[in-house]
Amino acid sequence: MDHRMTTLERAFQLARSGRVSGLSEIVAAIRAEGYSANQIDGPVLRRQLVDLVKVARERDLQAHRT
């Protein structure tokens, strides 16, 4: 866990990384890294994270096709 990074910053970093496939993986990774997942709450935040995951995965798929 990088104590300089907040839980929300790490969640957004994971979502953009392309290494997770959804919100449940973000929460699991956050917990495994010692963060509290209690801040990952609310429909707007969850939608933002899911949308970022989708964009990152689509970007990775496009990169592998070329």
Secondary structure as GFF3:
##gff-version 3
##sequence-region A 1 66
A	DSSP	alpha_helix	7	17	.	.	.	ID=ss1
A	DSSP	alpha_helix	23	32	.	.	.	ID=ss2
A	DSSP	three_ten_helix	37	39	.	.	.	ID=ss3
A	DSSP	alpha_helix	43	65	.	.	.	ID=ss4
###
